[in-house]
């Protein structure tokens, strides 16, 4: 996988970690996706999309409280994003 190779070359690049997380998420490998999104958040804590993606992966792996925390962070960083708001309603529900 090209993204895995990119991660080896630049392990501390958040955008690569997010892209790899997205590919893993889209292919149903949630635990691995969650780890990549968590690393992306560690690298760039102000990346609202990485927090949102981590929230979705946490939700899918049964970590509802962690998911809620990350979606709230994403919303605080970038208010007014409809899919962030939908995720918050679903998680808080």
Protein Blocks (a to p, Z undefined) as FASTA:
>chain_A
ZZlmmmmmmmmbmklmmmmmmmmmmnopaklmmmmmmmmmmmmmmlmklmmmmmmmmmmn
opamlmmmmmmmmmmmmghiaklmmmmmmmmZZ
